[in-house]
């Protein structure tokens, strides 16, 4: 990281992925500043010394004041709603938060001449893939409002590159998972919708028995295949992109996953191996819109950023999550 790129505003930095990225920024010698509404984030996910502002992106004057006061030169954006099912039932909520709010953020940035931006996107922009693994040149046809809002914002960023010389990197995540190696921060969503924490909570008895949605997919064991990428490996990709944004008008888009998918049953088996406990589960009906398999072709991010995930063994990913959930059964203290 260059010395001139040290004051980084992390929007949504009290959330799951954002808080892990804040840790890595601090360790690298940067100065992260966090802006979070705390609708889903947790103040205790951040060390007390991290500058923190509670507020909304729609408040342009407030955002501009932070950018000026903290001498921000780069912005990372993680503040999205991510529940796919909810996005189908309530698309207005998703368009306001995932599209309108970050447009206001970019407006504030440009007004303060801040033109380096790192965006948390999603593989949901591709929809149901016709070809696997999924590379960046695959057709994009989202099947829900969550994916559509992310794609719409990526297209907006492309327009800002042309019009204003904005530089950005967009990371299209697969299944973010795991927790910090230190064990003191991890995944705490309410409600929780992700497989690994739900399986761990079922094993601990702190959550309901797990429901496996469908066992008749055209996969080796009949359950869906997904690409699980450790949250610290995701954060590392964001770090590696920072120095690539020096040239005005830079545009970077990367799929971030291991390229090694695991089935729902394989995740359950991993949780049982790591924890020594049984995961109670039942087989339910398929969920509408669940593709049989989704996994990345990470060739581009490896080649251009030199990114290599530390966690490629599923038991290692699950073990980090198990450490967090076992010691924090109610999540963060707040």
C-alpha positions in Angstrom: 0.0 0.0 0.0 1.4 3.4 -1.0 1.9 6.0 1.7 -0.5 8.4 -0.1 -3.4 6.0 0.2 -3.9 5.6 3.9 -7.2 7.2 4.9 -9.9 4.8 3.8 -13.6 5.1 4.5 -15.1 1.7 5.0 -18.9 2.0 4.5 -20.5 -0.9 6.3 -17.3 -1.5 8.2 -19.1 -2.8 11.3 -20.6 -5.7 9.3 -19.3 -9.2 8.6 -17.0 -8.7 5.7 -16.3 -5.0 6.4 -15.0 -5.6 9.9 -12.6 -8.2 8.7 -11.3 -5.8 6.0 -10.9 -3.1 8.7 -8.6 -5.4 10.6 -6.5 -6.1 7.5 -6.3 -2.4 6.6 -5.0 -1.5 10.1 -2.5 -4.4 10.0 -1.2 -3.0 6.7 -0.6 0.4 8.1 -3.6 2.2 6.7 -6.1 4.2 8.7 -9.6 2.9 8.2 -12.6 5.1 9.2 -15.9 3.4 9.5 -19.4 4.7 8.5 -22.2 2.3 9.4 -25.9 2.6 10.1 -25.7 -0.4 12.5 -28.9 -1.7 11.1 -27.1 -5.0 10.7 -23.6 -4.1 11.8 -22.0 -4.3 15.3 -20.0 -1.6 16.9 -18.2 -4.2 19.0 -16.9 -5.8 15.8 -14.5 -2.8 15.7 -11.6 -2.0 18.0 -12.4 1.1 20.1 -9.7 3.1 18.5 -11.2 2.9 15.0 -12.8 6.2 14.1 -16.6 5.5 13.8 -19.5 7.4 12.4 -23.1 6.2 12.6 -25.3 7.5 9.8 -26.9 7.0 6.4 -25.4 7.4 2.9 -28.4 9.4 1.9 -27.2 12.2 4.1 -24.8 13.8 1.5 -23.8 16.7 3.7 -22.8 14.3 6.6 -20.9 12.0 4.2 -19.0 15.0 2.7 -18.1 16.2 6.1 -16.6 12.8 7.0 -14.6 12.8 3.7 -13.2 16.2 4.4 -12.6 15.9 8.1 -10.8 12.5 7.8 -9.0 13.4 4.6 -10.3 10.3 2.9 -8.7 9.3 -0.4 -10.3 5.9 -1.0 -13.8 4.4 -0.2 -14.7 0.8 0.3 -18.4 0.0 0.2 -19.9 -3.1 2.0 -23.2 -1.7 3.1 -25.8 -3.8 1.3 -28.8 -5.8 2.1 -28.1 -9.4 1.1 -31.2 -11.6 1.7 -32.2 -12.9 -1.7 -35.6 -14.1 -0.6 -36.4 -10.7 1.0 -35.3 -8.9 -2.1 -37.9 -10.8 -4.1 -40.6 -9.9 -1.6 -39.6 -6.3 -1.0 -37.6 -5.0 -4.0 -38.1 -1.4 -3.1 -36.1 -1.9 0.1 -33.3 -3.3 -2.0 -33.3 -0.6 -4.7 -33.2 2.1 -2.1 -30.4 0.6 0.0 -28.3 -1.2 -2.6 -28.7 1.2 -5.5 -30.0 4.7 -4.5 -27.8 5.0 -1.3 -24.4 4.2 -3.0 -25.3 6.5 -5.9 -25.5 9.2 -3.2 -22.2 8.1 -1.8 -20.5 8.4 -5.2 -22.1 11.9 -5.6 -20.6 12.9 -2.3 -17.2 11.4 -3.2 -17.0 13.3 -6.5 -18.0 16.5 -4.8 -15.0 16.1 -2.5 -12.7 14.9 -5.4 -12.4 11.3 -4.0 -12.2 9.0 -7.0 -11.0 5.6 -5.8 -13.7 3.1 -4.9 -13.8 -0.6 -4.0 -17.2 -2.2 -4.3 -18.7 -5.4 -2.7 -20.6 -7.0 -5.5 -21.9 -10.6 -5.9 -21.9 -13.6 -8.2 -25.8 -13.2 -8.2 -25.3 -10.7 -11.1 -24.9 -13.7 -13.4 -28.1 -15.4 -12.5 -28.4 -19.2 -13.3 -25.1 -20.0 -15.1 -25.2 -22.0 -18.3 -21.5 -22.7 -18.1 -19.3 -23.6 -15.0 -17.0 -22.5 -13.6 -18.1 -18.9 -13.7 -15.7 -16.4 -15.3 -16.1 -12.6 -15.6 -17.1 -12.8 -19.2 -20.2 -14.9 -18.6 -23.6 -13.4 -19.5 -25.3 -11.5 -16.7 -29.0 -12.1 -16.1 -29.9 -11.8 -12.4 -32.9 -13.7 -11.2 -33.7 -11.6 -8.1 -33.7 -8.0 -7.0 -30.6 -8.4 -4.9 -28.5 -9.5 -7.9 -30.2 -6.9 -10.2 -29.4 -4.0 -7.8 -25.7 -5.0 -7.7 -25.5 -5.3 -11.5 -27.3 -1.9 -11.9 -24.8 -0.3 -9.6 -21.8 -1.8 -11.4 -23.2 -0.4 -14.6 -23.5 3.0 -12.9 -19.9 2.8 -11.9 -18.9 2.2 -15.5 -20.7 5.4 -16.5 -18.8 7.2 -13.7 -15.5 5.9 -15.1 -16.3 7.5 -18.5 -17.8 10.7 -17.2 -15.7 11.6 -14.1 -12.5 9.5 -14.2 -13.6 7.4 -11.2 -11.4 4.3 -10.6 -13.0 1.3 -9.1 -12.7 -2.4 -8.3 -15.8 -4.6 -8.1 -15.5 -7.9 -6.3 -18.1 -10.5 -7.2 -18.3 -12.7 -4.1 -19.3 -16.3 -3.9 -20.3 -17.7 -0.4 -18.4 -15.6 2.2 -17.8 -17.8 5.2 -15.6 -18.4 8.2 -14.3 -16.0 10.9 -11.1 -14.3 11.9 -8.3 -16.6 12.9 -8.1 -14.7 16.3 -11.6 -15.9 17.0 -12.9 -12.5 18.3 -14.9 -11.4 15.3 -17.1 -13.5 13.0 -20.5 -13.9 11.4 -23.5 -12.5 13.3 -26.6 -12.0 11.1 -30.1 -11.7 12.5 -31.8 -13.5 11.0 -29.1 -15.9 9.9 -29.5 -17.3 6.4 -26.0 -18.8 5.6 -25.4 -22.5 5.7 -22.3 -22.8 7.8 -23.5 -20.8 10.8 -26.9 -22.4 10.6 -25.4 -25.9 10.7 -23.1 -24.9 13.6 -26.1 -23.4 15.5 -28.1 -26.6 14.9 -25.2 -28.7 16.2 -24.9 -26.6 19.3 -28.6 -26.7 19.9 -28.7 -22.9 19.9 -30.6 -22.9 16.6 -33.3 -24.9 14.9 -32.6 -28.3 13.2 -31.3 -27.6 9.7 -33.4 -27.9 6.6 -31.7 -29.1 3.4 -33.6 -27.7 0.5 -33.8 -30.5 -2.0 -31.8 -33.7 -2.5 -32.7 -34.4 -6.1 -30.3 -32.0 -7.9 -28.1 -33.2 -10.7 -25.0 -33.2 -8.4 -23.0 -36.1 -6.9 -25.0 -36.3 -3.7 -28.2 -34.5 -4.9 -27.7 -31.3 -2.9 -26.6 -27.9 -4.2 -22.9 -27.2 -4.8 -21.5 -23.8 -3.7 -18.1 -22.1 -3.6 -17.2 -21.2 0.0 -14.6 -18.4 0.3 -13.1 -17.4 3.6 -13.9 -13.9 4.8 -10.2 -13.1 5.4 -9.4 -14.2 1.9 -12.1 -11.9 0.6 -10.6 -9.1 2.6 -7.2 -9.8 1.2 -8.5 -9.4 -2.4 -9.7 -5.9 -1.5 -6.4 -5.0 -0.1 -4.5 -6.1 -3.2 -6.7 -3.9 -5.4 -5.9 -0.6 -3.6 -2.7 0.2 -5.5 -4.3 -0.7 -8.8 -6.6 2.3 -8.5 -4.0 5.0 -8.8 -4.6 5.7 -12.5 -7.8 7.7 -13.1 -10.5 5.8 -15.0 -9.3 2.3 -13.9 -12.0 -0.3 -14.0 -11.5 -3.7 -12.4 -14.0 -6.6 -12.0 -13.2 -9.9 -10.3 -14.9 -13.1 -9.4 -13.7 -14.1 -5.9 -14.0 -17.7 -5.0 -11.8 -20.8 -4.6 -13.2 -22.5 -7.7 -13.7 -25.7 -5.5 -17.4 -26.2 -4.7 -18.8 -28.2 -1.8 -22.3 -29.6 -1.5 -24.7 -28.9 1.4 -24.2 -32.4 2.7 -20.4 -32.0 2.5 -20.7 -28.8 4.6 -22.8 -30.7 7.2 -20.2 -33.5 7.3 -17.4 -30.9 7.8 -19.3 -29.3 10.7 -19.7 -32.7 12.3 -15.9 -33.5 11.8 -14.8 -30.2 13.2 -17.2 -30.0 16.1 -17.5 -33.7 17.1 -21.3 -33.1 17.2 -24.1 -34.3 15.0 -26.0 -31.7 12.9 -29.7 -32.5 13.1 -31.3 -31.9 9.7 -34.3 -32.8 7.5 -34.7 -32.9 3.8 -37.2 -30.3 2.5 -38.5 -29.2 -0.9 -36.3 -27.3 -3.3 -36.3 -23.5 -2.9 -37.4 -21.6 -6.0 -34.4 -20.0 -7.8 -31.7 -22.3 -6.3 -29.3 -23.3 -9.1 -27.8 -26.8 -8.8 -24.2 -25.4 -8.7 -22.4 -22.1 -8.5 -18.6 -21.8 -8.4 -16.0 -19.4 -9.6 -13.3 -19.4 -12.1 -10.7 -17.3 -10.1 -8.1 -17.2 -12.9 -8.4 -13.4 -13.4 -8.1 -12.3 -9.8 -5.2 -14.7 -9.2 -3.3 -13.5 -12.3 -3.9 -9.7 -12.0 -3.8 -9.2 -8.3 -1.6 -12.1 -7.3 -4.3 -13.3 -5.0 -4.2 -16.7 -3.5 -6.6 -17.9 -0.8 -5.1 -19.2 2.4 -8.2 -21.2 3.2 -9.0 -23.8 0.5 -9.7 -26.8 2.7 -13.4 -26.7 3.8 -12.6 -28.0 7.3 -10.3 -25.1 7.9 -13.0 -22.6 6.9 -15.5 -24.4 9.1 -13.1 -24.6 12.0 -12.7 -20.9 12.1 -16.4 -20.4 12.1 -16.8 -23.1 14.8 -14.3 -21.3 17.0 -16.3 -18.0 16.7 -19.8 -19.5 17.2 -18.8 -21.9 20.1 -17.3 -19.0 22.1 -19.9 -16.4 21.0 -23.2 -18.4 20.9 -25.2 -15.1 21.0 -22.9 -13.3 18.6 -21.6 -9.9 19.6 -22.1 -8.8 23.2 -24.4 -5.9 22.1 
